[in-house]
Each structure stands twice: as C-alpha cells, then as structure tokens.
Amino acid sequence: MTAKSDIYSLGIVLYEMLAGEVPFKADSSVMVAMKHVREGLPDVQRRRPEISAALAAIVERATSKEVDNRYESVDDMVRDLEDALTYEAARAGDTEGEATAVLRQLPGDARTQASRRHGLARAGLYALAATVLAIAVALLITRLGGDGDHVPSGMGDLSKIQLGSRDARDYDPIPGDEQENGATAGLVLDGNPQTVWQTERYDNAELGNIKDGVGLILDAGRAVVARAIRVSTPVEGWKLELYVANSVPSSVADWTRVGGGTMSSRKETFNLDTGTQRFRYFLVWVTKLAQDPSGRWSTGISELRLLG
C-alpha cells in the first residue's frame, strides 16, 4: 500500500458518506475490486446534487484512476477539506456551531501533534483529520437541501467519462486567430474548481463581432456514448452551444450540434442529444460572453465533465 492508495481509500469513504451508498456493487468482492480498478467513480453530484463543485472535486481528485492526478499527501487533502468545510458551513449558516468547532481543532491540532512524530503516527493523524472533516462536511450537506446544479429532467443516473488534463484543447477556427489561451485549456479537467480557462477579452458580448464563437474541445480518446456535459464557471450569464464529431473539423459548420443553453448559474448540466451514437470529440462553443469587472466581455470555465 502507498500513500496514494490511502488517499484513494479516504476518497471512497468520503464518497460513501456523501452518497449514502458504496460507489460499486457486484456479486462478489473480487468483482467489486475489479470495478474499482477499471471503472470511473459514479458522479457524486448526481447522487447528491446539493454538494458544491469544490467538494465534488476533492472526491474526484482523491479517487482518480490516474495515480499522478491524486493528492500528493493526505495533508494536501485535509487542506482542501478544510476549505470545503468553511464553504459548506457558510452555505448552511453554521458559523458558530459544531462544524466550526471541528474546523478550529482540525487539522491544525493534528498538524501540531504530527510535528512531534513521524512515519505511521503522522499518517494516522492526518487520516483521522481527513475523516473527521469529511464527517463534518457530510453532516453540513445533509442540512443544506437542494442547492445543486440544474440537471435536465429524465436524465437518470449519469457517470463521469474519464478524461485526463491533456484531453482538452482550445478551438478558435478562422476567422479567429486559431488560438484562445490554449496553454490553460487542461485546467478544465484538473479537478480543481479554483483554476480557470479564460477566454480573451472582447469589446462586446458577441465576441467583438469578429467571429461567431470560441471554445474548447474534449477528446474522449475513443468514440463513446455521452449523454450530458456538466459545466462549472465563476461567471454567470453567458451562452454556449454543444457539438460532436469523430474527427476535428476546420469550421464549426462541419460539427453536429447536439445541445446548448445559458449558464444561468455557476454550474449547469446540459443534455447531449446523441441518442446511442458514439462520438470522440465534444465541442463546448461559447457564443455570448458576460461583462467582466474591467467593463469588457469574457468568460471562464473552471471544470468540464463529460457524462455517460
């Protein structure tokens, strides 16, 4: 067992606390173990839509099938749980209650004690801190009610289609300049809601009347059946269209449109009208921007999830 195996286990515990059930079920423990190895974790926000994107990102990062994408240490996970607990406490209006008492004591006390020890004792204290924080967060979520993203009706259970940070790229075809902050495109798949891919700034909501849109392509690596895309953003009020293809066209006109809408909240789930057809490439195409504090127009995407 490695430290990152422990992190995965803690992520599973957190998932079970939030979802109220285990992520995988099968007829035998061996089959369950194989599911853990081969299948992506079900989307915890689908089971508990009221949880924040930040908390869902902790679960996602801790349980990533790509070991390099997991937290480097339990201490790092504890810090993110601390932040999530603060946020959930604010949402629940619990600034003086039990959750805040936990926050005052952990993981700070655990770090103080751990500094006097090393090895297994230190790891155990961090694991305890993470578990107690997870319990506190789960209790707060229970009180919150439904403050989740807007999910189209009739979608049923959705599971995340696994993508890596290299599976996103910018798309700005002619008459654009064929680049739109491409170096940061992978941030939408890094599991961190604090990192954002940002469009360039334009003179009006219609991208300065220079072009019809700009966007990001998700590459599933193979043709898959995808039913929805979940978009998280720090900015509300902008519009997008969703397209699919099995090779990347040179213009938007050659993609197939399958959905779209307005980001009326900071997290929206959009249906993909693909039926049972399989596609490899998925385009999130921004067609109308929001005004930023500078008075110009732009938008940003913090996370994208392809759901099947």
ZADO-1210 file (C-alpha; in nm, 4 decimals, padded with zeros to 6 digits):
<atoms>
<atom x="00.0000" y="00.0000" z="00.0000" code="MET" pos="1"/>
<atom x="00.1258" y="00.3500" z="-00.0855" code="THR" pos="2"/>
<atom x="00.0258" y="00.6927" z="00.0420" code="ALA" pos="3"/>
<atom x="-00.1793" y="00.7472" z="-00.2724" code="LYS" pos="4"/>
<atom x="-00.3613" y="00.4189" z="-00.2103" code="SER" pos="5"/>
<atom x="-00.4581" y="00.5558" z="00.1309" code="ASP" pos="6"/>
<atom x="-00.5780" y="00.8753" z="-00.0354" code="ILE" pos="7"/>
<atom x="-00.7949" y="00.6706" z="-00.2727" code="TYR" pos="8"/>
<atom x="-00.9434" y="00.4848" z="00.0255" code="SER" pos="9"/>
<atom x="-01.0195" y="00.8129" z="00.2036" code="LEU" pos="10"/>
<atom x="-01.1838" y="00.9402" z="-00.1142" code="GLY" pos="11"/>
<atom x="-01.4060" y="00.6324" z="-00.1237" code="ILE" pos="12"/>
<atom x="-01.5011" y="00.6862" z="00.2421" code="VAL" pos="13"/>
<atom x="-01.5915" y="01.0479" z="00.1644" code="LEU" pos="14"/>
<atom x="-01.7961" y="00.9366" z="-00.1367" code="TYR" pos="15"/>
<atom x="-01.9893" y="00.6855" z="00.0757" code="GLU" pos="16"/>
<atom x="-02.0582" y="00.9494" z="00.3431" code="MET" pos="17"/>
<atom x="-02.1942" y="01.1915" z="00.0864" code="LEU" pos="18"/>
<atom x="-02.3807" y="00.9495" z="-00.1407" code="ALA" pos="19"/>
<atom x="-02.5120" y="00.7222" z="00.1338" code="GLY" pos="20"/>
<atom x="-02.4033" y="00.4145" z="-00.0582" code="GLU" pos="21"/>
<atom x="-02.0951" y="00.2431" z="-00.1953" code="VAL" pos="22"/>
<atom x="-01.9822" y="00.3512" z="-00.5432" code="PRO" pos="23"/>
<atom x="-01.9694" y="-00.0006" z="-00.6867" code="PHE" pos="24"/>
<atom x="-02.1878" y="-00.3055" z="-00.6340" code="LYS" pos="25"/>
<atom x="-02.1333" y="-00.6590" z="-00.7620" code="ALA" pos="26"/>
<atom x="-02.1981" y="-01.0223" z="-00.6738" code="ASP" pos="27"/>
<atom x="-01.8568" y="-01.0734" z="-00.5149" code="SER" pos="28"/>
<atom x="-01.5804" y="-00.8743" z="-00.3501" code="SER" pos="29"/>
<atom x="-01.3487" y="-00.9661" z="-00.6371" code="VAL" pos="30"/>
<atom x="-01.5888" y="-00.8145" z="-00.8895" code="MET" pos="31"/>
<atom x="-01.6193" y="-00.5016" z="-00.6760" code="VAL" pos="32"/>
<atom x="-01.2398" y="-00.4748" z="-00.6666" code="ALA" pos="33"/>
<atom x="-01.2261" y="-00.5045" z="-01.0451" code="MET" pos="34"/>
<atom x="-01.4775" y="-00.2223" z="-01.0788" code="LYS" pos="35"/>
<atom x="-01.2543" y="-00.0047" z="-00.8612" code="HIS" pos="36"/>
<atom x="-00.9655" y="-00.0778" z="-01.0959" code="VAL" pos="37"/>
<atom x="-01.1457" y="-00.0438" z="-01.4282" code="ARG" pos="38"/>
<atom x="-01.4408" y="00.1925" z="-01.3878" code="GLU" pos="39"/>
<atom x="-01.4629" y="00.5606" z="-01.3156" code="GLY" pos="40"/>
<atom x="-01.6342" y="00.6534" z="-00.9913" code="LEU" pos="41"/>
<atom x="-02.0036" y="00.7477" z="-01.0329" code="PRO" pos="42"/>
<atom x="-02.0591" y="01.1219" z="-01.0209" code="ASP" pos="43"/>
<atom x="-02.1189" y="01.2093" z="-00.6549" code="VAL" pos="44"/>
<atom x="-02.3062" y="01.5256" z="-00.7558" code="GLN" pos="45"/>
<atom x="-02.5571" y="01.3103" z="-00.9400" code="ARG" pos="46"/>
<atom x="-02.6282" y="01.1234" z="-00.6164" code="ARG" pos="47"/>
<atom x="-02.6134" y="01.4406" z="-00.4043" code="ARG" pos="48"/>
<atom x="-02.6727" y="01.7392" z="-00.6351" code="PRO" pos="49"/>
<atom x="-02.6667" y="01.9822" z="-00.3428" code="GLU" pos="50"/>
<atom x="-02.2948" y="01.9457" z="-00.2768" code="ILE" pos="51"/>
<atom x="-02.0555" y="02.2105" z="-00.4027" code="SER" pos="52"/>
<atom x="-01.8279" y="02.1718" z="-00.7034" code="ALA" pos="53"/>
<atom x="-01.5310" y="02.2165" z="-00.4683" code="ALA" pos="54"/>
<atom x="-01.6288" y="01.9167" z="-00.2570" code="LEU" pos="55"/>
<atom x="-01.7050" y="01.7028" z="-00.5618" code="ALA" pos="56"/>
<atom x="-01.3614" y="01.7936" z="-00.6955" code="ALA" pos="57"/>
<atom x="-01.1992" y="01.6632" z="-00.3750" code="ILE" pos="58"/>
<atom x="-01.3721" y="01.3278" z="-00.4205" code="VAL" pos="59"/>
<atom x="-01.2789" y="01.3219" z="-00.7874" code="GLU" pos="60"/>
<atom x="-00.9134" y="01.4055" z="-00.7277" code="ARG" pos="61"/>
<atom x="-00.8698" y="01.1641" z="-00.4371" code="ALA" pos="62"/>
<atom x="-01.0179" y="00.8745" z="-00.6360" code="THR" pos="63"/>
<atom x="-00.8625" y="00.9484" z="-00.9745" code="SER" pos="64"/>
<atom x="-00.7656" y="00.6353" z="-01.1660" code="LYS" pos="65"/>
<atom x="-00.4547" y="00.8246" z="-01.2776" code="GLU" pos="66"/>
<atom x="-00.2393" y="00.7953" z="-00.9657" code="VAL" pos="67"/>
<atom x="-00.0374" y="01.1052" z="-01.0598" code="ASP" pos="68"/>
<atom x="-00.3565" y="01.3127" z="-01.0510" code="ASN" pos="69"/>
<atom x="-00.4342" y="01.2239" z="-00.6878" code="ARG" pos="70"/>
<atom x="-00.3306" y="01.4355" z="-00.3920" code="TYR" pos="71"/>
<atom x="00.0397" y="01.4159" z="-00.3171" code="GLU" pos="72"/>
<atom x="-00.0348" y="01.3644" z="00.0524" code="SER" pos="73"/>
<atom x="-00.3233" y="01.3303" z="00.2965" code="VAL" pos="74"/>
<atom x="-00.2151" y="01.6685" z="00.4336" code="ASP" pos="75"/>
<atom x="-00.2998" y="01.8279" z="00.0980" code="ASP" pos="76"/>
<atom x="-00.6395" y="01.6591" z="00.1011" code="MET" pos="77"/>
<atom x="-00.7001" y="01.7819" z="00.4562" code="VAL" pos="78"/>
<atom x="-00.6352" y="02.1410" z="00.3479" code="ARG" pos="79"/>
<atom x="-00.8927" y="02.1157" z="00.0696" code="ASP" pos="80"/>
<atom x="-01.1430" y="01.9533" z="00.3071" code="LEU" pos="81"/>
<atom x="-01.0827" y="02.2432" z="00.5450" code="GLU" pos="82"/>
<atom x="-01.1712" y="02.4898" z="00.2714" code="ASP" pos="83"/>
<atom x="-01.4758" y="02.2854" z="00.1718" code="ALA" pos="84"/>
<atom x="-01.5957" y="02.2726" z="00.5324" code="LEU" pos="85"/>
<atom x="-01.5640" y="02.6506" z="00.5608" code="THR" pos="86"/>
<atom x="-01.7644" y="02.6958" z="00.2416" code="TYR" pos="87"/>
<atom x="-02.0341" y="02.4439" z="00.3335" code="GLU" pos="88"/>
<atom x="-02.0620" y="02.5960" z="00.6820" code="ALA" pos="89"/>
<atom x="-02.1233" y="02.9364" z="00.5253" code="ALA" pos="90"/>
<atom x="-02.3889" y="02.7909" z="00.2949" code="ARG" pos="91"/>
<atom x="-02.5605" y="02.6226" z="00.5873" code="ALA" pos="92"/>
<atom x="-02.5401" y="02.9370" z="00.8006" code="GLY" pos="93"/>
<atom x="-02.3386" y="02.7424" z="01.0594" code="ASP" pos="94"/>
<atom x="-02.0723" y="02.9900" z="01.1652" code="THR" pos="95"/>
<atom x="-02.0898" y="02.9154" z="01.5367" code="GLU" pos="96"/>
<atom x="-02.1896" y="02.5503" z="01.5521" code="GLY" pos="97"/>
<atom x="-02.0341" y="02.2085" z="01.5675" code="GLU" pos="98"/>
<atom x="-01.8816" y="02.2195" z="01.2211" code="ALA" pos="99"/>
<atom x="-01.6911" y="02.5380" z="01.3004" code="THR" pos="100"/>
<atom x="-01.5662" y="02.3807" z="01.6231" code="ALA" pos="101"/>
<atom x="-01.4268" y="02.0929" z="01.4195" code="VAL" pos="102"/>
<atom x="-01.2662" y="02.3414" z="01.1838" code="LEU" pos="103"/>
<atom x="-01.0939" y="02.5213" z="01.4710" code="ARG" pos="104"/>
<atom x="-00.9472" y="02.1968" z="01.6008" code="GLN" pos="105"/>
<atom x="-00.8640" y="02.0078" z="01.2800" code="LEU" pos="106"/>
<atom x="-00.6384" y="01.9709" z="01.1041" code="PRO" pos="107"/>
<atom x="-00.4403" y="02.2332" z="01.2983" code="GLY" pos="108"/>
<atom x="-00.4171" y="02.0255" z="01.6179" code="ASP" pos="109"/>
<atom x="-00.3394" y="01.7188" z="01.4143" code="ALA" pos="110"/>
<atom x="-00.0537" y="01.9012" z="01.2454" code="ARG" pos="111"/>
<atom x="00.0829" y="02.0185" z="01.5802" code="THR" pos="112"/>
<atom x="00.0814" y="01.6666" z="01.7191" code="GLN" pos="113"/>
<atom x="00.2126" y="01.5187" z="01.3977" code="ALA" pos="114"/>
<atom x="00.5092" y="01.7527" z="01.4026" code="SER" pos="115"/>
<atom x="00.6277" y="01.5684" z="01.7144" code="ARG" pos="116"/>
<atom x="00.6064" y="01.2314" z="01.5461" code="ARG" pos="117"/>
<atom x="00.6861" y="01.0728" z="01.2144" code="HIS" pos="118"/>
<atom x="00.6010" y="00.7759" z="00.9968" code="GLY" pos="119"/>
<atom x="00.2806" y="00.5850" z="01.0636" code="LEU" pos="120"/>
<atom x="00.1787" y="00.8032" z="01.3568" code="ALA" pos="121"/>
<atom x="00.1892" y="01.1139" z="01.1420" code="ARG" pos="122"/>
<atom x="-00.0007" y="00.9491" z="00.8571" code="ALA" pos="123"/>
<atom x="-00.2596" y="00.8191" z="01.1012" code="GLY" pos="124"/>
<atom x="-00.3237" y="01.1641" z="01.2449" code="LEU" pos="125"/>
<atom x="-00.3714" y="01.3135" z="00.9010" code="TYR" pos="126"/>
<atom x="-00.6050" y="01.0299" z="00.8058" code="ALA" pos="127"/>
<atom x="-00.8039" y="01.0920" z="01.1243" code="LEU" pos="128"/>
<atom x="-00.8191" y="01.4639" z="01.0482" code="ALA" pos="129"/>
<atom x="-00.9408" y="01.3946" z="00.6949" code="ALA" pos="130"/>
<atom x="-01.2045" y="01.1509" z="00.8168" code="THR" pos="131"/>
<atom x="-01.3390" y="01.3852" z="01.0866" code="VAL" pos="132"/>
<atom x="-01.3505" y="01.6742" z="00.8406" code="LEU" pos="133"/>
<atom x="-01.5294" y="01.4518" z="00.5902" code="ALA" pos="134"/>
<atom x="-01.7909" y="01.3630" z="00.8522" code="ILE" pos="135"/>
<atom x="-01.8416" y="01.7310" z="00.9359" code="ALA" pos="136"/>
<atom x="-01.8817" y="01.8217" z="00.5693" code="VAL" pos="137"/>
<atom x="-02.1266" y="01.5359" z="00.5135" code="ALA" pos="138"/>
<atom x="-02.3352" y="01.6488" z="00.8123" code="LEU" pos="139"/>
<atom x="-02.3491" y="02.0022" z="00.6781" code="LEU" pos="140"/>
<atom x="-02.4517" y="01.8802" z="00.3343" code="ILE" pos="141"/>
<atom x="-02.7403" y="01.6895" z="00.4930" code="THR" pos="142"/>
<atom x="-02.8736" y="02.0186" z="00.6296" code="ARG" pos="143"/>
<atom x="-02.8345" y="02.2161" z="00.3099" code="LEU" pos="144"/>
<atom x="-03.1131" y="02.0871" z="00.0900" code="GLY" pos="145"/>
<atom x="-03.1093" y="02.1173" z="-00.2860" code="GLY" pos="146"/>
<atom x="-02.8653" y="02.3879" z="-00.3944" code="ASP" pos="147"/>
<atom x="-02.7049" y="02.1894" z="-00.6745" code="GLY" pos="148"/>
<atom x="-02.6691" y="02.2447" z="-01.0438" code="ASP" pos="149"/>
<atom x="-02.9560" y="02.2445" z="-01.2887" code="HIS" pos="150"/>
<atom x="-02.9871" y="01.8936" z="-01.4330" code="VAL" pos="151"/>
<atom x="-03.2200" y="01.8209" z="-01.7262" code="PRO" pos="152"/>
<atom x="-03.5176" y="01.6092" z="-01.6241" code="SER" pos="153"/>
<atom x="-03.5324" y="01.2455" z="-01.7287" code="GLY" pos="154"/>
<atom x="-03.1567" y="01.2013" z="-01.7397" code="MET" pos="155"/>
<atom x="-03.1417" y="00.9148" z="-01.4883" code="GLY" pos="156"/>
<atom x="-02.8076" y="00.8219" z="-01.3335" code="ASP" pos="157"/>
<atom x="-02.5044" y="00.9673" z="-01.5058" code="LEU" pos="158"/>
<atom x="-02.1453" y="00.8512" z="-01.4668" code="SER" pos="159"/>
<atom x="-01.8357" y="01.0518" z="-01.5448" code="LYS" pos="160"/>
<atom x="-01.6396" y="00.9541" z="-01.8541" code="ILE" pos="161"/>
<atom x="-01.2738" y="00.9570" z="-01.7529" code="GLN" pos="162"/>
<atom x="-01.0616" y="01.2252" z="-01.9190" code="LEU" pos="163"/>
<atom x="-00.7091" y="01.3437" z="-01.8466" code="GLY" pos="164"/>
<atom x="-00.5861" y="01.7034" z="-01.8312" code="SER" pos="165"/>
<atom x="-00.4324" y="01.6659" z="-02.1785" code="ARG" pos="166"/>
<atom x="-00.7707" y="01.5792" z="-02.3278" code="ASP" pos="167"/>
<atom x="-00.8874" y="01.9413" z="-02.3548" code="ALA" pos="168"/>
<atom x="-00.7714" y="02.1992" z="-02.6089" code="ARG" pos="169"/>
<atom x="-00.8798" y="02.5373" z="-02.7327" code="ASP" pos="170"/>
<atom x="-01.0725" y="02.5808" z="-03.0585" code="TYR" pos="171"/>
<atom x="-01.0699" y="02.9144" z="-03.2398" code="ASP" pos="172"/>
<atom x="-01.1071" y="02.8477" z="-03.6131" code="PRO" pos="173"/>
<atom x="-01.0868" y="03.1129" z="-03.8854" code="ILE" pos="174"/>
<atom x="-01.1932" y="03.3976" z="-03.8768" code="PRO" pos="175"/>
<atom x="-01.0391" y="03.3639" z="-03.5305" code="GLY" pos="176"/>
<atom x="-00.6621" y="03.3528" z="-03.4879" code="ASP" pos="177"/>
<atom x="-00.6709" y="02.9762" z="-03.4149" code="GLU" pos="178"/>
<atom x="-00.5660" y="03.0125" z="-03.0523" code="GLN" pos="179"/>
<atom x="-00.7546" y="03.1046" z="-02.7345" code="GLU" pos="180"/>
<atom x="-00.5366" y="03.0634" z="-02.4254" code="ASN" pos="181"/>
<atom x="-00.4643" y="02.7039" z="-02.5210" code="GLY" pos="182"/>
<atom x="-00.1906" y="02.6658" z="-02.2595" code="ALA" pos="183"/>
<atom x="-00.4543" y="02.6680" z="-01.9847" code="THR" pos="184"/>
<atom x="-00.7175" y="02.4512" z="-02.1556" code="ALA" pos="185"/>
<atom x="-00.6255" y="02.1500" z="-01.9408" code="GLY" pos="186"/>
<atom x="-00.7338" y="02.3353" z="-01.6268" code="LEU" pos="187"/>
<atom x="-01.0952" y="02.2440" z="-01.7020" code="VAL" pos="188"/>
<atom x="-01.0078" y="01.8774" z="-01.6388" code="LEU" pos="189"/>
<atom x="-00.7678" y="01.9118" z="-01.3448" code="ASP" pos="190"/>
<atom x="-01.0296" y="01.8524" z="-01.0728" code="GLY" pos="191"/>
<atom x="-00.9586" y="02.1910" z="-00.9139" code="ASN" pos="192"/>
<atom x="-01.2539" y="02.4342" z="-00.9291" code="PRO" pos="193"/>
<atom x="-01.0224" y="02.7228" z="-00.8397" code="GLN" pos="194"/>
<atom x="-00.8324" y="02.7016" z="-01.1694" code="THR" pos="195"/>
<atom x="-00.9969" y="02.8522" z="-01.4763" code="VAL" pos="196"/>
<atom x="-00.9553" y="02.8542" z="-01.8524" code="TRP" pos="197"/>
<atom x="-01.0363" y="03.2097" z="-01.9577" code="GLN" pos="198"/>
<atom x="-01.1388" y="03.3429" z="-02.2966" code="THR" pos="199"/>
<atom x="-00.9708" y="03.6532" z="-02.4279" code="GLU" pos="200"/>
<atom x="-01.1455" y="03.9858" z="-02.3593" code="ARG" pos="201"/>
<atom x="-01.3683" y="04.1361" z="-02.6275" code="TYR" pos="202"/>
<atom x="-01.5452" y="04.4676" z="-02.6870" code="ASP" pos="203"/>
<atom x="-01.8986" y="04.3266" z="-02.6591" code="ASN" pos="204"/>
<atom x="-02.0941" y="04.0126" z="-02.5708" code="ALA" pos="205"/>
<atom x="-02.0836" y="03.8928" z="-02.9341" code="GLU" pos="206"/>
<atom x="-01.7045" y="03.8471" z="-02.9251" code="LEU" pos="207"/>
<atom x="-01.6467" y="04.1913" z="-03.0711" code="GLY" pos="208"/>
<atom x="-01.8428" y="04.0902" z="-03.3843" code="ASN" pos="209"/>
<atom x="-01.5181" y="03.9322" z="-03.5008" code="ILE" pos="210"/>
<atom x="-01.6371" y="03.5709" z="-03.5039" code="LYS" pos="211"/>
<atom x="-01.9320" y="03.3507" z="-03.4090" code="ASP" pos="212"/>
<atom x="-01.7709" y="03.1915" z="-03.1056" code="GLY" pos="213"/>
<atom x="-01.4725" y="03.0298" z="-02.9415" code="VAL" pos="214"/>
<atom x="-01.4423" y="02.7184" z="-02.7316" code="GLY" pos="215"/>
<atom x="-01.2842" y="02.4038" z="-02.6006" code="LEU" pos="216"/>
<atom x="-01.2677" y="02.0528" z="-02.7430" code="ILE" pos="217"/>
<atom x="-01.2830" y="01.7468" z="-02.5187" code="LEU" pos="218"/>
<atom x="-01.1164" y="01.4378" z="-02.6644" code="ASP" pos="219"/>
<atom x="-01.2539" y="01.1146" z="-02.5161" code="ALA" pos="220"/>
<atom x="-00.9732" y="00.9187" z="-02.6824" code="GLY" pos="221"/>
<atom x="-01.2255" y="00.6887" z="-02.8471" code="ARG" pos="222"/>
<atom x="-01.5851" y="00.7041" z="-02.9626" code="ALA" pos="223"/>
<atom x="-01.8147" y="00.6970" z="-02.6573" code="VAL" pos="224"/>
<atom x="-02.1830" y="00.7347" z="-02.5794" code="VAL" pos="225"/>
<atom x="-02.2085" y="01.0627" z="-02.3880" code="ALA" pos="226"/>
<atom x="-02.5404" y="01.1931" z="-02.2611" code="ARG" pos="227"/>
<atom x="-02.4502" y="01.5222" z="-02.0956" code="ALA" pos="228"/>
<atom x="-02.1786" y="01.7765" z="-02.0218" code="ILE" pos="229"/>
<atom x="-02.1514" y="01.9496" z="-01.6850" code="ARG" pos="230"/>
<atom x="-02.0033" y="02.2989" z="-01.6968" code="VAL" pos="231"/>
<atom x="-01.8716" y="02.4873" z="-01.3927" code="SER" pos="232"/>
<atom x="-01.7847" y="02.8556" z="-01.4207" code="THR" pos="233"/>
<atom x="-01.7005" y="03.1527" z="-01.1984" code="PRO" pos="234"/>
<atom x="-01.9158" y="03.3723" z="-01.4262" code="VAL" pos="235"/>
<atom x="-02.2904" y="03.3504" z="-01.4939" code="GLU" pos="236"/>
<atom x="-02.4973" y="03.4760" z="-01.7845" code="GLY" pos="237"/>
<atom x="-02.3040" y="03.3577" z="-02.0903" code="TRP" pos="238"/>
<atom x="-02.4255" y="03.1227" z="-02.3619" code="LYS" pos="239"/>
<atom x="-02.2844" y="02.8111" z="-02.5218" code="LEU" pos="240"/>
<atom x="-02.3596" y="02.5548" z="-02.7883" code="GLU" pos="241"/>
<atom x="-02.2516" y="02.1894" z="-02.7794" code="LEU" pos="242"/>
<atom x="-02.1267" y="01.9915" z="-03.0776" code="TYR" pos="243"/>
<atom x="-01.9905" y="01.6436" z="-03.1525" code="VAL" pos="244"/>
<atom x="-01.7707" y="01.4850" z="-03.4201" code="ALA" pos="245"/>
<atom x="-01.5461" y="01.1857" z="-03.4790" code="ASN" pos="246"/>
<atom x="-01.2709" y="01.3978" z="-03.6347" code="SER" pos="247"/>
<atom x="-01.1969" y="01.7632" z="-03.5680" code="VAL" pos="248"/>
<atom x="-01.3476" y="01.9811" z="-03.8448" code="PRO" pos="249"/>
<atom x="-01.1810" y="02.3037" z="-03.9543" code="SER" pos="250"/>
<atom x="-01.5019" y="02.5035" z="-03.9058" code="SER" pos="251"/>
<atom x="-01.7973" y="02.4915" z="-03.6680" code="VAL" pos="252"/>
<atom x="-02.0335" y="02.4393" z="-03.9615" code="ALA" pos="253"/>
<atom x="-01.8969" y="02.0871" z="-04.0048" code="ASP" pos="254"/>
<atom x="-01.9673" y="01.9789" z="-03.6458" code="TRP" pos="255"/>
<atom x="-02.3028" y="01.8297" z="-03.5411" code="THR" pos="256"/>
<atom x="-02.4901" y="02.0397" z="-03.2872" code="ARG" pos="257"/>
<atom x="-02.6429" y="01.8363" z="-03.0022" code="VAL" pos="258"/>
<atom x="-02.7271" y="02.0882" z="-02.7305" code="GLY" pos="259"/>
<atom x="-02.6534" y="02.4149" z="-02.5577" code="GLY" pos="260"/>
<atom x="-02.8046" y="02.6854" z="-02.3432" code="GLY" pos="261"/>
<atom x="-02.7321" y="02.9635" z="-02.0962" code="THR" pos="262"/>
<atom x="-02.5112" y="02.9455" z="-01.7882" code="MET" pos="263"/>
<atom x="-02.7809" y="03.0806" z="-01.5575" code="SER" pos="264"/>
<atom x="-02.5920" y="02.9500" z="-01.2529" code="SER" pos="265"/>
<atom x="-02.2298" y="02.8665" z="-01.1834" code="ARG" pos="266"/>
<atom x="-02.2893" y="02.5008" z="-01.2554" code="LYS" pos="267"/>
<atom x="-02.5150" y="02.3647" z="-01.5274" code="GLU" pos="268"/>
<atom x="-02.5630" y="02.0196" z="-01.6785" code="THR" pos="269"/>
<atom x="-02.6627" y="02.0179" z="-02.0453" code="PHE" pos="270"/>
<atom x="-02.8217" y="01.7252" z="-02.2237" code="ASN" pos="271"/>
<atom x="-02.6456" y="01.5937" z="-02.5352" code="LEU" pos="272"/>
<atom x="-02.8957" y="01.4840" z="-02.7988" code="ASP" pos="273"/>
<atom x="-02.6800" y="01.1997" z="-02.9289" code="THR" pos="274"/>
<atom x="-02.9146" y="00.9043" z="-02.8727" code="GLY" pos="275"/>
<atom x="-02.6960" y="00.5951" z="-02.8686" code="THR" pos="276"/>
<atom x="-02.4471" y="00.7296" z="-03.1228" code="GLN" pos="277"/>
<atom x="-02.0807" y="00.7307" z="-03.0280" code="ARG" pos="278"/>
<atom x="-01.8522" y="01.0295" z="-03.0724" code="PHE" pos="279"/>
<atom x="-01.4932" y="01.1010" z="-02.9800" code="ARG" pos="280"/>
<atom x="-01.4802" y="01.4819" z="-02.9831" code="TYR" pos="281"/>
<atom x="-01.7076" y="01.7184" z="-02.7902" code="PHE" pos="282"/>
<atom x="-01.7016" y="02.0942" z="-02.8505" code="LEU" pos="283"/>
<atom x="-01.8118" y="02.3483" z="-02.5900" code="VAL" pos="284"/>
<atom x="-01.8659" y="02.6544" z="-02.8087" code="TRP" pos="285"/>
<atom x="-01.9072" y="02.9925" z="-02.6356" code="VAL" pos="286"/>
<atom x="-02.1362" y="03.2192" z="-02.8390" code="THR" pos="287"/>
<atom x="-02.2170" y="03.5032" z="-02.5987" code="LYS" pos="288"/>
<atom x="-01.9940" y="03.6465" z="-02.3257" code="LEU" pos="289"/>
<atom x="-02.0540" y="03.8091" z="-01.9870" code="ALA" pos="290"/>
<atom x="-01.9258" y="04.1504" z="-01.8848" code="GLN" pos="291"/>
<atom x="-01.6252" y="04.1414" z="-01.6537" code="ASP" pos="292"/>
<atom x="-01.5181" y="04.3979" z="-01.3887" code="PRO" pos="293"/>
<atom x="-01.2977" y="04.5784" z="-01.6430" code="SER" pos="294"/>
<atom x="-01.6061" y="04.6638" z="-01.8495" code="GLY" pos="295"/>
<atom x="-01.5027" y="04.4337" z="-02.1319" code="ARG" pos="296"/>
<atom x="-01.6525" y="04.0938" z="-02.2158" code="TRP" pos="297"/>
<atom x="-01.5206" y="03.7438" z="-02.1490" code="SER" pos="298"/>
<atom x="-01.5964" y="03.4240" z="-01.9638" code="THR" pos="299"/>
<atom x="-01.4178" y="03.1359" z="-01.7960" code="GLY" pos="300"/>
<atom x="-01.4675" y="02.7638" z="-01.7411" code="ILE" pos="301"/>
<atom x="-01.3342" y="02.6041" z="-01.4242" code="SER" pos="302"/>
<atom x="-01.4437" y="02.2431" z="-01.4826" code="GLU" pos="303"/>
<atom x="-01.5948" y="02.0317" z="-01.7590" code="LEU" pos="304"/>
<atom x="-01.7320" y="01.6819" z="-01.7043" code="ARG" pos="305"/>
<atom x="-01.8369" y="01.4514" z="-01.9812" code="LEU" pos="306"/>
<atom x="-02.1159" y="01.2245" z="-01.8569" code="LEU" pos="307"/>
<atom x="-02.2486" y="00.8992" z="-01.9966" code="GLY" pos="308"/>
</atoms>
